[in-house]
């Protein structure tokens, strides 16, 4: 297929560069071992020689990281303000706790969407629930900016449970392409709602998050973007190569769409995963320092001062890296005293 000139192939960076309102994206893949008996973490022998508290980038060569966790992998209590996080789990388990007294356990196929607004402290730990088999883990985390008018809204999160996320399938004679519709309508199939103050809740933002799994030789057409201001990036990974608008895009590269039209993707001989992010840029100045995103240096300093003064509500948990019991099913509780939500609404 000849190219229509709808975009260009780009080299993906680490972390992945953002597009439109997205600040960046990260893709965590860890081949965790079986947990030590009676624990939710790796055997003590596997922790020797690691830079515990800063074990990043697989420096040990084992194929997994502890990140900032001490005995259990993950990210202990840390602050966020002024943006949103979208966590998409491919395998494994995440235990969430925050300064609002909210918490959740979610896993394969589930998506947690957090609008941090004026500030929240949360932890994201990755307990190893199996002690008789390996615990493979995969998670995407996307950071999405908030406009100035929403940077001081109350923090909140929503859960998109695997069983309820809409999936669009396109069959060809040789294979199937399936799209998990996390944000943004896909050919008339609408996603589950994001947090009410999310930038994605504003239709003018034209935000889309689609995770596409392509069997060998399958094909799919993406809808056209809804505005000429929208930007779109396709992140190709976990596979061989796909033809996007007639251009070959290999594993580890992306395709930045620059002209608005339907976009054709045809996969090669291997299974390929493609993450699609799109949205209208917010077009406001912003300043980022770690997990603080504001519109100016002055506001950034104010945000740090607010965190030092209030800890964004304090930390109601006994540990800065709490996890739930091994047999706890997936759940979400959206604040102190609220009823637990389960995927099956039991």
Secondary structure as GFF3:
##gff-version 3
##sequence-region A 1 346
A	DSSP	beta_strand	7	11	.	.	.	ID=ss1
A	DSSP	beta_strand	16	17	.	.	.	ID=ss2
A	DSSP	beta_strand	22	32	.	.	.	ID=ss3
A	DSSP	alpha_helix	44	47	.	.	.	ID=ss4
A	DSSP	beta_strand	74	80	.	.	.	ID=ss5
A	DSSP	beta_strand	83	91	.	.	.	ID=ss6
A	DSSP	beta_strand	93	98	.	.	.	ID=ss7
A	DSSP	beta_strand	103	107	.	.	.	ID=ss8
A	DSSP	beta_strand	111	115	.	.	.	ID=ss9
A	DSSP	beta_strand	120	125	.	.	.	ID=ss10
A	DSSP	beta_strand	135	145	.	.	.	ID=ss11
A	DSSP	three_ten_helix	148	150	.	.	.	ID=ss12
A	DSSP	beta_strand	156	160	.	.	.	ID=ss13
A	DSSP	three_ten_helix	162	164	.	.	.	ID=ss14
A	DSSP	beta_strand	167	171	.	.	.	ID=ss15
A	DSSP	beta_strand	176	183	.	.	.	ID=ss16
A	DSSP	three_ten_helix	199	201	.	.	.	ID=ss17
A	DSSP	three_ten_helix	203	205	.	.	.	ID=ss18
A	DSSP	beta_strand	208	214	.	.	.	ID=ss19
A	DSSP	beta_strand	219	222	.	.	.	ID=ss20
A	DSSP	beta_strand	230	237	.	.	.	ID=ss21
A	DSSP	beta_strand	241	244	.	.	.	ID=ss22
A	DSSP	beta_strand	247	250	.	.	.	ID=ss23
A	DSSP	beta_strand	253	257	.	.	.	ID=ss24
A	DSSP	beta_strand	263	267	.	.	.	ID=ss25
A	DSSP	beta_strand	272	280	.	.	.	ID=ss26
A	DSSP	beta_strand	287	289	.	.	.	ID=ss27
A	DSSP	beta_strand	292	294	.	.	.	ID=ss28
A	DSSP	alpha_helix	297	310	.	.	.	ID=ss29
A	DSSP	three_ten_helix	311	313	.	.	.	ID=ss30
A	DSSP	beta_strand	331	333	.	.	.	ID=ss31
###
